[in-house]
Protein backbone atom coordinates (compact mmCIF):
# COMPACT_ATOMS: atom_id res chain seq x y z
CA UNK A 1 0.00 0.00 0.00
CA UNK A 2 1.47 3.47 -0.88
CA UNK A 3 2.70 5.40 2.14
CA UNK A 4 0.24 8.31 1.94
CA UNK A 5 -2.71 5.93 1.44
CA UNK A 6 -1.56 3.95 4.45
CA UNK A 7 -1.38 7.12 6.53
CA UNK A 8 -4.90 8.11 5.44
CA UNK A 9 -6.18 4.69 6.50
CA UNK A 10 -4.32 5.04 9.79
CA UNK A 11 -5.81 8.53 10.29
CA UNK A 12 -9.34 7.22 9.72
CA UNK A 13 -8.73 4.43 12.23
CA UNK A 14 -7.45 6.90 14.81
CA UNK A 15 -10.47 9.12 14.26
CA UNK A 16 -12.80 6.15 14.89
CA UNK A 17 -10.90 5.23 18.05
CA UNK A 18 -11.20 8.83 19.27
CA UNK A 19 -14.99 8.71 18.86
CA UNK A 20 -15.20 5.36 20.62
CA UNK A 21 -13.01 6.59 23.48
CA UNK A 22 -15.90 8.84 24.58
CA UNK A 23 -17.64 5.70 25.87
CA UNK A 24 -14.89 4.96 28.38
CA UNK A 25 -13.75 6.65 31.55
CA UNK A 26 -10.23 7.77 32.36
CA UNK A 27 -7.71 9.79 30.33
CA UNK A 28 -8.23 9.77 26.60
CA UNK A 29 -5.33 8.75 24.39
CA UNK A 30 -3.78 11.35 22.13
CA UNK A 31 -1.85 11.12 18.87
CA UNK A 32 0.62 13.91 18.19
CA UNK A 33 3.28 12.28 15.99
CA UNK A 34 3.98 13.92 12.67
CA UNK A 35 2.78 11.97 9.60
CA UNK A 36 6.32 11.74 8.17
CA UNK A 37 9.61 13.27 9.29
CA UNK A 38 11.49 16.29 8.04
CA UNK A 39 13.39 15.56 4.84
CA UNK A 40 11.21 12.63 3.82
CA UNK A 41 9.09 12.46 0.68
CA UNK A 42 5.33 12.88 0.66
CA UNK A 43 5.06 11.00 -2.62
CA UNK A 44 3.77 14.13 -4.35
CA UNK A 45 6.32 16.10 -6.38
CA UNK A 46 4.56 19.47 -6.04
CA UNK A 47 4.33 19.16 -2.25
CA UNK A 48 7.91 17.89 -1.99
CA UNK A 49 9.23 20.88 -3.95
CA UNK A 50 7.80 23.28 -1.35
CA UNK A 51 8.82 21.06 1.56
CA UNK A 52 12.41 21.06 0.28
CA UNK A 53 12.48 24.86 0.63
CA UNK A 54 10.84 24.91 4.07
CA UNK A 55 13.07 22.10 5.37
CA UNK A 56 16.27 23.80 4.21
CA UNK A 57 18.40 25.46 6.88
CA UNK A 58 18.72 29.15 6.05
CA UNK A 59 21.21 30.82 8.39
CA UNK A 60 20.66 34.16 6.69
CA UNK A 61 21.27 36.89 7.07
CA UNK A 62 17.73 37.93 6.19
CA UNK A 63 14.75 39.79 7.57
CA UNK A 64 11.19 38.96 6.56
CA UNK A 65 7.99 40.76 7.53
CA UNK A 66 4.50 39.28 7.36
CA UNK A 67 0.85 39.87 7.95
CA UNK A 68 -0.85 37.08 9.89
CA UNK A 69 -4.61 36.71 9.63
CA UNK A 70 -6.16 34.40 12.24
CA UNK A 71 -9.41 33.42 10.56
CA UNK A 72 -11.23 32.57 13.77
CA UNK A 73 -12.08 36.04 14.98
CA UNK A 74 -10.77 37.66 11.76
CA UNK A 75 -7.77 39.22 13.55
CA UNK A 76 -4.74 40.49 11.63
CA UNK A 77 -1.34 40.99 13.27
CA UNK A 78 2.11 41.99 11.99
CA UNK A 79 4.98 39.54 12.30
CA UNK A 80 8.69 39.60 11.56
CA UNK A 81 11.64 37.23 11.41
CA UNK A 82 15.30 38.22 11.44
CA UNK A 83 17.96 35.54 11.18
CA UNK A 84 21.75 35.41 11.14
CA UNK A 85 24.13 32.61 12.07
CA UNK A 86 23.44 31.72 15.70
CA UNK A 87 20.82 34.46 16.13
CA UNK A 88 17.08 34.63 15.57
CA UNK A 89 14.35 37.12 16.40
CA UNK A 90 10.67 36.35 15.79
CA UNK A 91 7.98 38.87 16.62
CA UNK A 92 4.25 38.16 16.36
CA UNK A 93 2.00 41.03 17.36
CA UNK A 94 3.55 42.38 20.56
CA UNK A 95 5.35 39.17 21.56
CA UNK A 96 9.03 38.77 20.71
CA UNK A 97 11.12 35.59 20.82
CA UNK A 98 14.91 35.99 20.73
CA UNK A 99 17.62 33.35 20.52
CA UNK A 100 21.26 34.45 20.58
CA UNK A 101 24.13 31.98 20.87
CA UNK A 102 21.91 29.39 22.56
CA UNK A 103 20.30 31.76 25.08
CA UNK A 104 16.59 32.45 24.61
CA UNK A 105 13.95 34.81 25.89
CA UNK A 106 10.30 35.68 25.34
CA UNK A 107 8.99 39.14 26.09
CA UNK A 108 6.22 41.63 25.43
CA UNK A 109 7.05 44.77 23.48
CA UNK A 110 6.75 48.10 25.31
CA UNK A 111 6.24 46.36 28.67
CA UNK A 112 8.35 46.42 31.80
CA UNK A 113 7.43 42.87 32.79
CA UNK A 114 10.49 40.59 33.02
CA UNK A 115 11.21 38.42 30.01
CA UNK A 116 11.11 34.66 30.42
CA UNK A 117 14.41 32.90 29.82
CA UNK A 118 13.01 30.49 27.24
CA UNK A 119 10.91 30.41 24.08
CA UNK A 120 7.31 30.33 25.32
CA UNK A 121 4.84 29.71 22.44
CA UNK A 122 1.88 30.16 24.82
CA UNK A 123 2.24 33.91 24.37
CA UNK A 124 0.85 33.65 20.83
CA UNK A 125 -1.41 30.60 21.21
CA UNK A 126 -4.45 32.67 20.20
CA UNK A 127 -2.91 33.36 16.78
CA UNK A 128 -2.97 29.68 15.71
CA UNK A 129 0.75 29.87 14.83
CA UNK A 130 4.05 29.23 16.64
CA UNK A 131 7.42 31.02 16.72
CA UNK A 132 8.50 28.63 13.94
CA UNK A 133 5.62 29.66 11.66
CA UNK A 134 7.97 30.76 8.86
CA UNK A 135 9.70 27.38 8.37
CA UNK A 136 9.31 24.27 10.55
CA UNK A 137 5.69 24.88 11.51
CA UNK A 138 4.70 25.66 7.91
CA UNK A 139 6.34 22.37 6.87
CA UNK A 140 4.34 20.49 9.53
CA UNK A 141 1.10 22.02 8.26
CA UNK A 142 1.98 21.04 4.70
CA UNK A 143 2.82 17.48 5.73
CA UNK A 144 -0.53 17.15 7.49
CA UNK A 145 -2.25 18.53 4.41
CA UNK A 146 -0.40 15.99 2.24
CA UNK A 147 -2.01 13.19 4.25
CA UNK A 148 -5.48 14.75 4.32
CA UNK A 149 -5.70 15.99 0.72
CA UNK A 150 -8.69 14.88 -1.33
CA UNK A 151 -7.42 15.46 -4.85
CA UNK A 152 -4.51 16.29 -7.13
CA UNK A 153 -2.18 19.11 -6.10
CA UNK A 154 -1.45 22.09 -8.36
CA UNK A 155 2.13 23.42 -8.52
CA UNK A 156 2.78 27.05 -9.47
CA UNK A 157 5.12 29.95 -8.87
CA UNK A 158 4.19 33.35 -7.47
CA UNK A 159 5.79 36.74 -7.02
CA UNK A 160 5.49 37.71 -3.35
CA UNK A 161 7.09 40.85 -1.92
CA UNK A 162 9.20 41.05 -5.08
CA UNK A 163 10.49 37.50 -4.62
CA UNK A 164 9.84 34.37 -6.67
CA UNK A 165 8.20 31.62 -4.59
CA UNK A 166 7.58 27.92 -5.22
CA UNK A 167 3.94 27.10 -4.44
CA UNK A 168 1.48 24.26 -4.22
CA UNK A 169 -2.30 24.24 -3.93
CA UNK A 170 -3.59 21.31 -1.87
CA UNK A 171 -7.30 20.41 -2.15
CA UNK A 172 -8.78 19.74 1.29
CA UNK A 173 -12.28 18.87 2.46
CA UNK A 174 -12.80 22.47 3.62
CA UNK A 175 -11.26 24.13 0.56
CA UNK A 176 -7.87 24.62 -1.06
CA UNK A 177 -4.80 25.24 1.11
CA UNK A 178 -1.88 27.11 -0.47
CA UNK A 179 1.76 26.93 0.58
CA UNK A 180 4.59 28.99 -0.95
CA UNK A 181 8.26 29.26 0.02
CA UNK A 182 11.29 31.18 -1.19
CA UNK A 183 14.41 29.29 -2.24
CA UNK A 184 15.80 27.69 0.94
CA UNK A 185 12.95 29.35 2.83
CA UNK A 186 11.46 31.19 4.49
CA UNK A 187 7.70 30.91 4.04
CA UNK A 188 6.20 33.26 1.45
CA UNK A 189 2.50 32.37 1.78
CA UNK A 190 0.38 29.99 3.83
CA UNK A 191 -3.38 30.07 3.39
CA UNK A 192 -5.34 27.25 5.02
CA UNK A 193 -8.50 26.87 7.05
CA UNK A 194 -7.00 28.47 10.16
CA UNK A 195 -4.64 31.23 9.04
CA UNK A 196 -3.33 33.28 6.16
CA UNK A 197 0.34 34.26 6.52
CA UNK A 198 1.67 36.49 3.75
CA UNK A 199 5.19 37.80 3.21
CA UNK A 200 5.17 41.58 2.76
CA UNK A 201 8.90 42.38 2.68
CA UNK A 202 12.14 40.41 2.38
CA UNK A 203 15.73 41.62 2.47
CA UNK A 204 19.06 39.86 2.87
CA UNK A 205 20.20 41.67 5.98
CA UNK A 206 19.60 41.48 9.73
CA UNK A 207 17.44 44.13 11.39
CA UNK A 208 19.27 44.77 14.64
CA UNK A 209 16.28 46.64 16.08
CA UNK A 210 14.42 43.32 16.21
CA UNK A 211 16.96 42.00 18.72
CA UNK A 212 16.22 44.72 21.27
CA UNK A 213 15.41 43.45 24.74
CA UNK A 214 11.70 43.40 25.46
CA UNK A 215 11.53 43.60 29.22
CA UNK A 216 13.46 44.39 32.37
C-alpha positions as CSV (number, residue, x, y, z in Angstrom):
1,X,0.0,0.0,0.0
2,X,1.5,3.5,-0.9
3,X,2.7,5.4,2.1
4,X,0.2,8.3,1.9
5,X,-2.7,5.9,1.4
6,X,-1.6,4.0,4.4
7,X,-1.4,7.1,6.5
8,X,-4.9,8.1,5.4
9,X,-6.2,4.7,6.5
10,X,-4.3,5.0,9.8
11,X,-5.8,8.5,10.3
12,X,-9.3,7.2,9.7
13,X,-8.7,4.4,12.2
14,X,-7.4,6.9,14.8
15,X,-10.5,9.1,14.3
16,X,-12.8,6.2,14.9
17,X,-10.9,5.2,18.0
18,X,-11.2,8.8,19.3
19,X,-15.0,8.7,18.9
20,X,-15.2,5.4,20.6
21,X,-13.0,6.6,23.5
22,X,-15.9,8.8,24.6
23,X,-17.6,5.7,25.9
24,X,-14.9,5.0,28.4
25,X,-13.7,6.6,31.5
26,X,-10.2,7.8,32.4
27,X,-7.7,9.8,30.3
28,X,-8.2,9.8,26.6
29,X,-5.3,8.8,24.4
30,X,-3.8,11.4,22.1
31,X,-1.9,11.1,18.9
32,X,0.6,13.9,18.2
33,X,3.3,12.3,16.0
34,X,4.0,13.9,12.7
35,X,2.8,12.0,9.6
36,X,6.3,11.7,8.2
37,X,9.6,13.3,9.3
38,X,11.5,16.3,8.0
39,X,13.4,15.6,4.8
40,X,11.2,12.6,3.8
41,X,9.1,12.5,0.7
42,X,5.3,12.9,0.7
43,X,5.1,11.0,-2.6
44,X,3.8,14.1,-4.4
45,X,6.3,16.1,-6.4
46,X,4.6,19.5,-6.0
47,X,4.3,19.2,-2.3
48,X,7.9,17.9,-2.0
49,X,9.2,20.9,-3.9
50,X,7.8,23.3,-1.4
51,X,8.8,21.1,1.6
52,X,12.4,21.1,0.3
53,X,12.5,24.9,0.6
54,X,10.8,24.9,4.1
55,X,13.1,22.1,5.4
56,X,16.3,23.8,4.2
57,X,18.4,25.5,6.9
58,X,18.7,29.2,6.1
59,X,21.2,30.8,8.4
60,X,20.7,34.2,6.7
61,X,21.3,36.9,7.1
62,X,17.7,37.9,6.2
63,X,14.7,39.8,7.6
64,X,11.2,39.0,6.6
65,X,8.0,40.8,7.5
66,X,4.5,39.3,7.4
67,X,0.8,39.9,8.0
68,X,-0.9,37.1,9.9
69,X,-4.6,36.7,9.6
70,X,-6.2,34.4,12.2
71,X,-9.4,33.4,10.6
72,X,-11.2,32.6,13.8
73,X,-12.1,36.0,15.0
74,X,-10.8,37.7,11.8
75,X,-7.8,39.2,13.6
76,X,-4.7,40.5,11.6
77,X,-1.3,41.0,13.3
78,X,2.1,42.0,12.0
79,X,5.0,39.5,12.3
80,X,8.7,39.6,11.6
81,X,11.6,37.2,11.4
82,X,15.3,38.2,11.4
83,X,18.0,35.5,11.2
84,X,21.7,35.4,11.1
85,X,24.1,32.6,12.1
86,X,23.4,31.7,15.7
87,X,20.8,34.5,16.1
88,X,17.1,34.6,15.6
89,X,14.4,37.1,16.4
90,X,10.7,36.3,15.8
91,X,8.0,38.9,16.6
92,X,4.3,38.2,16.4
93,X,2.0,41.0,17.4
94,X,3.5,42.4,20.6
95,X,5.3,39.2,21.6
96,X,9.0,38.8,20.7
97,X,11.1,35.6,20.8
98,X,14.9,36.0,20.7
99,X,17.6,33.4,20.5
100,X,21.3,34.4,20.6
101,X,24.1,32.0,20.9
102,X,21.9,29.4,22.6
103,X,20.3,31.8,25.1
104,X,16.6,32.4,24.6
105,X,14.0,34.8,25.9
106,X,10.3,35.7,25.3
107,X,9.0,39.1,26.1
108,X,6.2,41.6,25.4
109,X,7.1,44.8,23.5
110,X,6.8,48.1,25.3
111,X,6.2,46.4,28.7
112,X,8.4,46.4,31.8
113,X,7.4,42.9,32.8
114,X,10.5,40.6,33.0
115,X,11.2,38.4,30.0
116,X,11.1,34.7,30.4
117,X,14.4,32.9,29.8
118,X,13.0,30.5,27.2
119,X,10.9,30.4,24.1
120,X,7.3,30.3,25.3
121,X,4.8,29.7,22.4
122,X,1.9,30.2,24.8
123,X,2.2,33.9,24.4
124,X,0.8,33.6,20.8
125,X,-1.4,30.6,21.2
126,X,-4.4,32.7,20.2
127,X,-2.9,33.4,16.8
128,X,-3.0,29.7,15.7
129,X,0.7,29.9,14.8
130,X,4.0,29.2,16.6
131,X,7.4,31.0,16.7
132,X,8.5,28.6,13.9
133,X,5.6,29.7,11.7
134,X,8.0,30.8,8.9
135,X,9.7,27.4,8.4
136,X,9.3,24.3,10.5
137,X,5.7,24.9,11.5
138,X,4.7,25.7,7.9
139,X,6.3,22.4,6.9
140,X,4.3,20.5,9.5
141,X,1.1,22.0,8.3
142,X,2.0,21.0,4.7
143,X,2.8,17.5,5.7
144,X,-0.5,17.1,7.5
145,X,-2.2,18.5,4.4
146,X,-0.4,16.0,2.2
147,X,-2.0,13.2,4.2
148,X,-5.5,14.8,4.3
149,X,-5.7,16.0,0.7
150,X,-8.7,14.9,-1.3
151,X,-7.4,15.5,-4.9
152,X,-4.5,16.3,-7.1
153,X,-2.2,19.1,-6.1
154,X,-1.4,22.1,-8.4
155,X,2.1,23.4,-8.5
156,X,2.8,27.0,-9.5
157,X,5.1,30.0,-8.9
158,X,4.2,33.3,-7.5
159,X,5.8,36.7,-7.0
160,X,5.5,37.7,-3.4
161,X,7.1,40.8,-1.9
162,X,9.2,41.0,-5.1
163,X,10.5,37.5,-4.6
164,X,9.8,34.4,-6.7
165,X,8.2,31.6,-4.6
166,X,7.6,27.9,-5.2
167,X,3.9,27.1,-4.4
168,X,1.5,24.3,-4.2
169,X,-2.3,24.2,-3.9
170,X,-3.6,21.3,-1.9
171,X,-7.3,20.4,-2.1
172,X,-8.8,19.7,1.3
173,X,-12.3,18.9,2.5
174,X,-12.8,22.5,3.6
175,X,-11.3,24.1,0.6
176,X,-7.9,24.6,-1.1
177,X,-4.8,25.2,1.1
178,X,-1.9,27.1,-0.5
179,X,1.8,26.9,0.6
180,X,4.6,29.0,-1.0
181,X,8.3,29.3,0.0
182,X,11.3,31.2,-1.2
183,X,14.4,29.3,-2.2
184,X,15.8,27.7,0.9
185,X,12.9,29.4,2.8
186,X,11.5,31.2,4.5
187,X,7.7,30.9,4.0
188,X,6.2,33.3,1.4
189,X,2.5,32.4,1.8
190,X,0.4,30.0,3.8
191,X,-3.4,30.1,3.4
192,X,-5.3,27.2,5.0
193,X,-8.5,26.9,7.0
194,X,-7.0,28.5,10.2
195,X,-4.6,31.2,9.0
196,X,-3.3,33.3,6.2
197,X,0.3,34.3,6.5
198,X,1.7,36.5,3.8
199,X,5.2,37.8,3.2
200,X,5.2,41.6,2.8
201,X,8.9,42.4,2.7
202,X,12.1,40.4,2.4
203,X,15.7,41.6,2.5
204,X,19.1,39.9,2.9
205,X,20.2,41.7,6.0
206,X,19.6,41.5,9.7
207,X,17.4,44.1,11.4
208,X,19.3,44.8,14.6
209,X,16.3,46.6,16.1
210,X,14.4,43.3,16.2
211,X,17.0,42.0,18.7
212,X,16.2,44.7,21.3
213,X,15.4,43.5,24.7
214,X,11.7,43.4,25.5
215,X,11.5,43.6,29.2
216,X,13.5,44.4,32.4
